[in-house]
Amino acid sequence: MAEEKAKASGRKVVVRAATAIALFCLVAVGLIFLQPDALYLWIKALHVIAVISWMAGMLYMPRLFIYHLDAPPGSQQAETFSVMEQRLLKIIMRPAMVITWLLGLYMAWEGFGFMGGWLHVKLAAVFALSAVHGYFARAVAVFARGNYMKTARFWRLMNELPTVLMIIIVIMVVVKPF
């Protein structure tokens, strides 16, 4: 009975997330086709929203891994953390990353034509952030199998990597030092 409720609750979460993502995508596509005068600013706003969502997940995931390490493999607590990690990855982080990339590339193409050294550094940092995302996705799968990766100290350090990359990205976008 409890397992059925958990599955039903999980389906509701997925449906709500899918609805939010679909609405977000409809707004973005609608803006592109309607071509309002401030289209670039609307795209930029949606891009920032997606970046914030992605970064929230990137900063929270290592914390979940640290908590997961404290739970005995195969326990109910470990299973709960595994579900949380999978939902965070699939419902928030992955869609936010894809939307961030799509809108970011659109803005780079329309606004700057991929010119400027700052943009190249920013893109390199976003590629690195995407690689960290991929590493976290792999870790989610490994943790789900009951194989605990690394130590709590390692994950505390990994928690800093997205922060450092975010700082580089923000400085490149706002200051445009070169």
SEGU-219909 format. One record per residue: residue number from 1; x, y, z of N, C-alpha, C in turn. Coordinates in Angstrom, 3 decimals, always signed. Atoms other than C-alpha are relative to their C-alpha. Layout:
<kolses>
> num:nu:nv:nw:cau:cav:caw:cu:cv:cw
> NUM:X:Y:Z:X:Y:Z:X:Y:Z
...
</kolses>
This chain:
<kolses>
> num:nu:nv:nw:cau:cav:caw:cu:cv:cw
> 1:+0.818:-1.198:+0.000:+0.000:+0.000:+0.000:+0.866:+1.268:+0.000
> 2:-0.883:-1.162:-0.079:+2.767:+2.453:+0.945:+0.790:+0.161:-1.297
> 3:-0.753:-0.046:+1.255:+4.689:+1.524:-2.188:-0.855:+0.571:-1.128
> 4:+0.903:-0.524:+1.023:+1.643:+2.268:-4.363:-0.181:+1.502:+0.164
> 5:+0.126:-1.440:-0.246:+1.219:+5.675:-2.711:+1.258:+0.731:-0.451
> 6:-1.262:-0.614:+0.405:+4.891:+6.430:-3.310:+0.081:+0.093:-1.519
> 7:-0.019:-0.025:+1.469:+4.573:+5.494:-6.990:-0.969:+1.044:-0.539
> 8:+0.988:-0.987:+0.429:+1.421:+7.606:-7.363:+0.514:+1.412:+0.242
> 9:-0.580:-1.302:-0.316:+3.150:+10.524:-5.656:+1.106:+0.337:-0.992
> 10:-1.071:-0.202:+0.974:+6.145:+10.075:-7.956:-0.540:+0.373:-1.366
> 11:+0.613:-0.330:+1.294:+3.907:+10.128:-11.014:-0.535:+1.430:+0.005
> 12:+0.516:-1.367:-0.092:+2.262:+13.351:-9.800:+1.132:+1.014:-0.116
> 13:-1.152:-0.899:+0.070:+5.658:+14.976:-9.355:+0.495:+0.098:-1.432
> 14:-0.466:+0.020:+1.386:+6.708:+13.932:-12.839:-0.962:+0.774:-0.894
> 15:+0.996:-0.704:+0.813:+3.458:+15.228:-14.345:+0.092:+1.506:+0.232
> 16:-0.129:-1.433:-0.296:+3.809:+18.576:-12.559:+1.267:+0.571:-0.615
> 17:-1.264:-0.472:+0.574:+7.427:+18.896:-13.646:-0.094:+0.077:-1.519
> 18:+0.147:+0.010:+1.456:+6.618:+17.936:-17.237:-0.892:+1.154:-0.450
> 19:+0.886:-1.115:+0.331:+3.809:+20.491:-17.271:+0.747:+1.327:+0.084
> 20:-0.769:-1.234:-0.155:+6.105:+23.236:-15.982:+1.013:+0.160:-1.122
> 21:-0.999:-0.054:+1.077:+8.797:+22.373:-18.524:-0.676:+0.290:-1.335
> 22:+0.729:-0.231:+1.247:+6.260:+22.244:-21.352:-0.471:+1.452:-0.089
> 23:+0.437:-1.392:-0.018:+4.862:+25.630:-20.320:+1.181:+0.935:-0.273
> 24:-1.209:-0.797:+0.201:+8.370:+27.082:-20.170:+0.404:-0.026:-1.469
> 25:-0.377:+0.147:+1.418:+9.151:+25.727:-23.644:-0.996:+0.692:-0.916
> 26:+1.020:-0.685:+0.805:+5.850:+27.017:-25.048:+0.203:+1.507:+0.018
> 27:-0.254:-1.436:-0.097:+6.613:+30.498:-23.764:+1.207:+0.370:-0.854
> 28:-1.213:-0.288:+0.775:+10.116:+30.380:-25.287:-0.284:-0.073:-1.499
> 29:+0.310:+0.162:+1.424:+8.876:+29.080:-28.656:-0.962:+1.086:-0.460
> 30:+0.945:-1.065:+0.338:+5.960:+31.525:-28.632:+0.688:+1.337:-0.177
> 31:-0.734:-1.262:+0.119:+8.318:+34.418:-28.039:+0.823:+0.051:-1.281
> 32:-0.827:+0.027:+1.214:+10.588:+33.328:-30.871:-0.861:+0.211:-1.239
> 33:+0.860:-0.143:+1.177:+7.693:+33.054:-33.324:-0.708:+1.348:-0.044
> 34:+0.685:-1.289:-0.024:+5.924:+36.237:-32.182:+0.950:+1.161:-0.269
> 35:-1.022:-1.015:+0.235:+9.186:+38.211:-32.391:-0.370:+1.377:+0.572
> 36:+0.277:-1.331:-0.570:+8.267:+40.990:-29.943:+1.262:+0.858:-0.063
> 37:-1.138:-0.918:+0.070:+10.486:+44.074:-29.904:+1.083:-0.371:+1.011
> 38:-0.945:+0.326:-1.064:+12.107:+42.881:-26.688:+0.287:-1.506:+0.058
> 39:-0.197:+1.453:+0.027:+12.567:+39.254:-27.813:+1.302:-0.407:+0.678
> 40:-1.295:+0.361:-0.566:+16.237:+39.169:-26.905:-0.030:+0.086:+1.527
> 41:+0.089:-0.148:-1.464:+15.467:+40.423:-23.384:-0.853:-1.109:+0.623
> 42:+0.825:+1.108:-0.497:+12.716:+37.807:-22.945:+0.797:-1.308:-0.001
> 43:-0.826:+1.205:+0.083:+15.066:+35.054:-24.096:+1.054:+0.022:+1.109
> 44:-1.006:-0.131:-1.055:+17.722:+36.374:-21.720:-0.621:-0.298:+1.374
> 45:+0.670:+0.251:-1.280:+15.227:+36.327:-18.815:-0.273:-1.494:+0.184
> 46:+0.261:+1.439:-0.083:+14.206:+32.729:-19.582:+1.301:-0.777:+0.183
> 47:-1.312:+0.629:-0.148:+17.877:+31.792:-19.899:+0.476:+0.092:+1.455
> 48:-0.424:-0.185:-1.398:+18.631:+33.237:-16.447:-0.817:-0.896:+0.928
> 49:+0.853:+0.890:-0.806:+15.672:+31.334:-14.954:+0.494:-1.439:-0.106
> 50:-0.494:+1.367:+0.201:+16.973:+28.091:-16.479:+1.350:-0.196:+0.673
> 51:-1.309:+0.095:-0.641:+20.522:+28.798:-15.256:-0.153:-0.132:+1.512
> 52:+0.214:+0.066:-1.452:+19.285:+29.404:-11.713:-0.511:-1.383:+0.397
> 53:+0.530:+1.333:-0.295:+17.326:+26.138:-11.781:+1.086:-1.056:-0.101
> 54:-1.090:+0.965:+0.197:+20.303:+24.201:-13.122:+1.016:+0.101:+1.134
> 55:-0.995:-0.192:-1.058:+22.695:+25.718:-10.600:-0.532:-0.458:+1.361
> 56:+0.570:+0.469:-1.267:+20.325:+25.003:-7.711:+0.185:-1.510:+0.118
> 57:-0.177:+1.446:-0.002:+20.409:+21.339:-8.663:+1.464:-0.400:+0.106
> 58:-1.435:+0.314:-0.029:+24.166:+21.344:-9.239:+0.601:+0.219:+1.387
> 59:-0.510:-0.264:-1.344:+24.738:+22.778:-5.771:-0.606:-0.937:+1.044
> 60:+0.675:+0.869:-0.964:+22.261:+20.463:-4.030:+0.391:-1.474:-0.152
> 61:-0.263:+1.422:+0.250:+23.196:+17.141:-5.647:+1.151:-0.551:+0.846
> 62:-1.071:+0.555:-0.845:+26.570:+16.706:-3.867:-0.410:-0.120:+1.467
> 63:+0.500:+0.099:-1.385:+24.820:+17.395:-0.552:-0.823:-1.279:+0.160
> 64:+0.769:+1.246:-0.058:+22.405:+14.557:-1.320:+0.932:-1.205:+0.036
> 65:-0.960:+1.108:-0.017:+25.372:+12.289:-2.049:+0.627:-0.158:+1.379
> 66:-0.583:+0.054:-1.341:+26.893:+13.179:+1.328:-0.981:-0.651:+0.975
> 67:+1.020:+0.605:-0.881:+23.632:+12.330:+3.121:-0.201:-1.469:-0.347
> 68:+0.200:+1.376:+0.468:+23.272:+9.182:+1.012:+1.100:-0.908:+0.556
> 69:-1.118:+0.790:-0.531:+26.715:+7.996:+2.179:-0.242:-0.454:+1.438
> 70:+0.291:+0.339:-1.400:+25.401:+7.961:+5.765:-1.044:-1.106:+0.138
> 71:+1.062:+1.011:-0.041:+22.564:+5.569:+4.870:+0.572:-1.360:-0.402
> 72:-0.488:+1.330:+0.386:+23.316:+1.830:+4.837:-0.552:-0.417:-1.370
> 73:+0.480:+0.440:+1.322:+23.131:+0.405:+1.276:-1.203:-0.941:+0.146
> 74:+1.187:+0.845:-0.008:+19.742:-1.163:+0.607:-1.049:+0.408:+1.022
> 75:+0.961:-0.428:-1.017:+18.031:+0.634:+3.501:-1.080:+0.882:-0.624
> 76:+1.092:-0.866:+0.458:+14.795:+2.587:+3.167:+0.517:+1.426:-0.187
> 77:-0.569:-1.334:+0.093:+16.740:+5.776:+3.796:+0.842:+0.148:-1.276
> 78:-0.818:-0.035:+1.217:+19.196:+4.950:+0.991:-0.897:+0.055:-1.235
> 79:+0.947:-0.008:+1.118:+16.267:+4.257:-1.329:-0.639:+1.378:-0.162
> 80:+0.586:-1.343:+0.051:+14.721:+7.616:-0.434:+0.976:+0.988:-0.620
> 81:-0.999:-0.897:+0.590:+17.953:+9.445:-1.224:+0.180:-0.283:-1.486
> 82:-0.143:+0.359:+1.409:+18.241:+7.556:-4.502:-1.141:+0.590:-0.831
> 83:+1.155:-0.577:+0.702:+14.734:+8.630:-5.517:+0.148:+1.516:-0.095
> 84:-0.198:-1.455:+0.012:+15.502:+12.224:-4.534:+1.041:+0.405:-1.033
> 85:-1.073:-0.305:+0.959:+18.718:+12.195:-6.574:-0.487:-0.152:-1.438
> 86:+0.485:+0.239:+1.359:+17.012:+10.723:-9.631:-0.999:+1.070:-0.427
> 87:+0.981:-1.039:+0.337:+14.145:+13.208:-9.494:+0.676:+1.343:-0.227
> 88:-0.719:-1.260:+0.167:+16.490:+16.146:-9.016:+0.693:+0.034:-1.361
> 89:-0.716:+0.071:+1.270:+18.529:+15.015:-12.005:-0.952:+0.070:-1.192
> 90:+0.863:+0.140:+1.175:+15.698:+14.102:-14.368:-1.050:+1.088:-0.139
> 91:+1.118:-0.939:+0.062:+13.045:+16.650:-13.436:+0.459:+1.448:+0.055
> 92:-0.453:-1.386:-0.119:+15.084:+19.748:-12.633:+1.292:+0.239:-0.782
> 93:-1.319:-0.312:+0.552:+18.739:+19.565:-13.614:+0.111:-0.208:-1.506
> 94:-0.170:+0.301:+1.430:+18.623:+17.902:-17.022:-0.815:+0.946:-0.881
> 95:+0.745:-0.945:+0.846:+15.754:+19.978:-18.475:+0.557:+1.426:+0.090
> 96:-0.542:-1.353:-0.154:+17.244:+23.180:-17.028:+1.303:+0.155:-0.776
> 97:-1.254:-0.062:+0.750:+20.629:+22.358:-18.550:-0.286:+0.120:-1.503
> 98:+0.323:-0.033:+1.436:+19.106:+21.719:-21.987:-0.549:+1.379:-0.388
> 99:+0.579:-1.319:+0.289:+17.069:+24.935:-21.866:+1.077:+1.077:+0.094
> 100:-1.107:-0.954:-0.142:+20.126:+26.859:-20.643:+0.852:+0.003:-1.259
> 101:-0.834:+0.107:+1.197:+22.182:+25.575:-23.574:-0.719:+0.576:-1.227
> 102:+0.719:-0.439:+1.198:+19.494:+26.188:-26.200:-0.163:+1.518:-0.046
> 103:+0.204:-1.445:-0.020:+18.664:+29.711:-25.111:+1.326:+0.749:-0.013
> 104:-1.318:-0.622:-0.003:+22.316:+30.541:-24.466:+0.610:+0.035:-1.395
> 105:-0.529:+0.032:+1.371:+23.343:+29.434:-27.946:-0.771:+0.959:-0.907
> 106:+0.811:-0.946:+0.769:+20.449:+31.406:-29.422:+0.491:+1.428:+0.242
> 107:-0.450:-1.358:-0.323:+21.594:+34.538:-27.584:+1.399:+0.276:-0.554
> 108:-1.358:-0.186:+0.525:+25.233:+34.023:-28.560:-0.042:+0.244:-1.504
> 109:+0.102:-0.127:+1.452:+24.248:+33.655:-32.195:-0.630:+1.339:-0.397
> 110:+0.741:-1.215:+0.349:+21.768:+36.542:-32.310:+0.678:+1.269:+0.519
> 111:-0.508:-1.209:-0.637:+23.497:+38.945:-29.967:+1.447:+0.325:-0.313
> 112:-1.432:-0.264:+0.109:+27.201:+38.512:-30.532:+0.659:-0.724:-1.164
> 113:-0.622:+0.761:+1.071:+27.847:+36.043:-33.339:+1.224:-0.767:+0.481
> 114:-1.096:+0.772:-0.604:+30.143:+34.082:-31.008:+1.322:+0.767:-0.059
> 115:-1.213:-0.810:+0.031:+32.612:+36.942:-30.876:+0.341:+0.477:+1.406
> 116:-0.471:-0.512:-1.283:+34.694:+38.099:-27.954:+0.654:-1.101:+0.817
> 117:-0.718:+0.977:-0.809:+37.234:+36.322:-25.812:-0.761:-0.413:+1.240
> 118:+0.778:+0.319:-1.195:+34.952:+36.545:-22.793:-1.014:-1.101:-0.282
> 119:+1.012:+1.000:+0.339:+32.325:+34.476:-24.607:+0.633:-1.386:-0.131
> 120:-0.682:+1.288:+0.127:+34.841:+31.746:-25.400:+0.354:-0.574:+1.369
> 121:-0.299:+0.460:-1.362:+35.931:+31.559:-21.754:-1.290:-0.452:+0.677
> 122:+1.290:+0.369:-0.587:+32.291:+31.512:-20.680:-0.452:-1.353:-0.539
> 123:+0.412:+1.273:+0.595:+31.501:+28.688:-23.117:+0.849:-1.162:+0.516
> 124:-0.865:+1.047:-0.552:+34.514:+26.713:-21.882:-0.441:-0.361:+1.419
> 125:+0.471:+0.259:-1.364:+33.256:+27.105:-18.307:-1.348:-0.721:-0.003
> 126:+1.301:+0.682:+0.098:+29.737:+26.033:-19.363:+0.205:-1.448:-0.455
> 127:-0.333:+1.381:+0.379:+31.225:+22.974:-21.091:+0.486:-0.777:+1.219
> 128:-0.506:+0.647:-1.212:+33.078:+22.175:-17.861:-1.141:-0.279:+0.975
> 129:+1.158:+0.201:-0.880:+29.862:+22.641:-15.862:-0.863:-1.147:-0.508
> 130:+0.758:+1.111:+0.590:+28.114:+20.281:-18.276:+0.692:-1.336:+0.260
> 131:-0.754:+1.225:-0.314:+30.879:+17.718:-17.723:-0.217:-0.398:+1.462
> 132:+0.282:+0.284:-1.416:+30.372:+18.008:-13.956:-1.411:-0.565:+0.132
> 133:+1.370:+0.506:+0.018:+26.656:+17.522:-14.582:-0.013:-1.475:-0.417
> 134:-0.083:+1.389:+0.461:+27.465:+14.334:-16.504:+0.594:-0.908:+1.061
> 135:-0.600:+0.791:-1.088:+29.661:+13.115:-13.638:-1.018:-0.236:+1.111
> 136:+1.044:+0.157:-1.019:+26.828:+13.759:-11.182:-1.058:-1.012:-0.465
> 137:+0.986:+0.944:+0.534:+24.438:+11.840:-13.465:+0.512:-1.433:+0.126
> 138:-0.605:+1.331:-0.153:+26.817:+8.878:-13.468:-0.033:-0.431:+1.466
> 139:+0.007:+0.309:-1.436:+27.084:+9.082:-9.673:-1.400:-0.374:+0.477
> 140:+1.385:+0.336:-0.369:+23.274:+9.022:-9.354:-0.270:-1.461:-0.331
> 141:+0.214:+1.393:+0.417:+23.208:+5.738:-11.275:+0.783:-0.968:+0.885
> 142:-0.832:+0.878:-0.840:+26.048:+4.243:-9.214:-0.583:-0.095:+1.408
> 143:+0.612:+0.005:-1.328:+24.462:+5.273:-5.910:-1.295:-0.820:-0.004
> 144:+1.267:+0.733:+0.083:+21.129:+3.812:-7.070:+0.223:-1.508:+0.034
> 145:-0.319:+1.429:-0.035:+22.824:+0.413:-7.485:+0.546:-0.434:+1.360
> 146:-0.516:+0.332:-1.327:+24.032:+0.599:-3.881:+1.506:+0.044:+0.096
> 147:-1.450:-0.154:-0.012:+27.646:+1.245:-4.829:+0.318:+1.457:+0.315
> 148:-0.246:-1.373:-0.416:+28.715:+4.309:-2.924:+1.331:+0.483:-0.558
> 149:-1.178:-0.577:+0.637:+31.180:+6.490:-4.800:+0.686:+0.980:+0.935
> 150:-0.851:-0.981:-0.664:+34.004:+8.322:-3.069:-0.367:+0.167:+1.481
> 151:+0.212:-0.279:-1.423:+33.886:+9.879:+0.412:-0.796:+1.286:+0.150
> 152:+0.713:-1.250:-0.265:+31.927:+12.656:+2.031:+0.912:+1.202:-0.266
> 153:-0.963:-1.090:+0.242:+35.071:+14.817:+1.855:+0.100:+0.285:-1.502
> 154:-0.055:-0.174:+1.447:+35.289:+14.236:-1.907:-1.223:+0.782:-0.483
> 155:+1.218:-0.660:+0.460:+31.650:+15.300:-2.382:-0.093:+1.429:+0.524
> 156:-0.049:-1.385:-0.475:+32.173:+18.380:-0.200:+0.868:+0.848:-0.929
> 157:-0.864:-0.713:+0.945:+35.010:+19.376:-2.516:-0.683:+0.147:-1.368
> 158:+0.718:-0.058:+1.285:+32.931:+18.534:-5.603:-1.122:+1.032:+0.042
> 159:+1.042:-1.003:-0.154:+30.246:+20.834:-4.231:+0.530:+1.393:-0.355
> 160:-0.598:-1.306:+0.282:+32.690:+23.717:-4.756:+0.238:+0.222:-1.492
> 161:-0.314:-0.128:+1.424:+33.403:+23.008:-8.428:-1.078:+0.774:-0.778
> 162:+1.005:-0.804:+0.699:+30.024:+24.252:-9.766:+0.014:+1.467:+0.433
> 163:-0.056:-1.377:-0.488:+30.421:+27.341:-7.580:+1.120:+0.773:-0.693
> 164:-1.132:-0.657:+0.665:+33.843:+28.168:-9.036:-0.326:+0.263:-1.473
> 165:+0.363:-0.182:+1.404:+32.570:+27.629:-12.579:-1.061:+1.086:-0.157
> 166:+1.037:-1.027:+0.045:+29.517:+29.785:-11.863:+0.622:+1.389:+0.149
> 167:-0.665:-1.289:-0.202:+31.774:+32.606:-10.609:+0.698:+0.438:-1.290
> 168:-0.672:-0.319:+1.267:+33.844:+32.445:-13.813:-1.023:+0.441:-1.044
> 169:+1.035:-0.310:+0.996:+30.703:+32.456:-15.963:-0.599:+1.374:+0.246
> 170:+0.627:-1.290:-0.314:+29.116:+35.410:-14.165:+0.962:+1.150:-0.273
> 171:-0.975:-1.062:+0.261:+32.319:+37.466:-14.322:+0.154:+0.228:-1.508
> 172:-0.142:-0.149:+1.446:+32.676:+36.767:-18.039:-1.197:+0.724:-0.604
> 173:+1.212:-0.587:+0.573:+29.065:+37.752:-18.752:-0.176:+1.457:+0.429
> 174:+0.271:-1.349:-0.505:+28.880:+40.852:-16.570:+1.155:+0.955:-0.289
> 175:-1.162:-0.891:+0.141:+32.421:+42.284:-16.734:+0.531:+0.012:-1.431
> 176:-0.564:+0.145:+1.359:+33.436:+40.999:-20.198:+1.429:+0.559:-0.028
> 177:-1.337:-0.574:-0.154:+37.108:+41.502:-19.301:+0.842:+0.023:-1.277
> 178:-0.753:-0.024:+1.265:+38.354:+40.775:-22.842:-0.887:-0.476:-1.127
</kolses>
